Amino acid sequence: MRRLLLIPLLAFVLVPSVDPEALRAQSAPASPTAASKVPIFPATMKELMVDLIFPTSNELFYVSRNEPKTSGDWMKLEMNFLALAESANVLMAPPRARDQGQWMKDAKLLLDVAVKAYRLAKAKDYEALTAPELNEEIYEACQACHVNYRPGYKRRP
């Protein structure tokens, strides 16, 4: 409930007054080809992995180290797992997708486990979040891709 009240307040405080006609003119594509351009991705694959996927996946790998106690703790987990799920979508988008076979299959594994973790965090189901099966799913999603696409990667014994 607090989140719902906070969003309009932040929008009112942080967003300067804007002429709606000017906004529509800015958001309308200049031509049909402008709308069909491939989006620009600001990070390299390494930056995406190191700065986004690695820290958010660690939140899932190590969720049992720090049990969430407050709504803020749960919200942090939700945001991390949602970011992890969306990063899987980014991995599947052109030009990130390396191929339409194994790469997409591996990224889908990441998406599936991240969505599952996100829903469990929303439900505040700590027991399910700390289940060994969920940890194994995130491990399998990561290693499946790394075995095929990360040079020199070795699966743990």
Sequence and secondary structure as in RCSB ss.txt:
>XXXX:A:sequence
MRRLLLIPLLAFVLVPSVDPEALRAQSAPASPTAASKVPIFPATMKELMVDLIFPTSNELFYVSRNEPKTSGDWM
KLEMNFLALAESANVLMAPPRARDQGQWMKDAKLLLDVAVKAYRLAKAKDYEALTAPELNEEIYEACQACHVNYR
PGYKRRP
>XXXX:A:secstr
 HHHHHHHHHHHHHS    HHHHHHHHS SSHHHHTS     S HHHHIIIIIHHHHHHHHTGGGS   SHHHHH
HHHHHHHHHHHHHHHHHSTTT S SSHHHHHHHHHHHHHHHHHHHHHTT HHHHT HHHHHHHHHHHHHHHHHHS
TT     
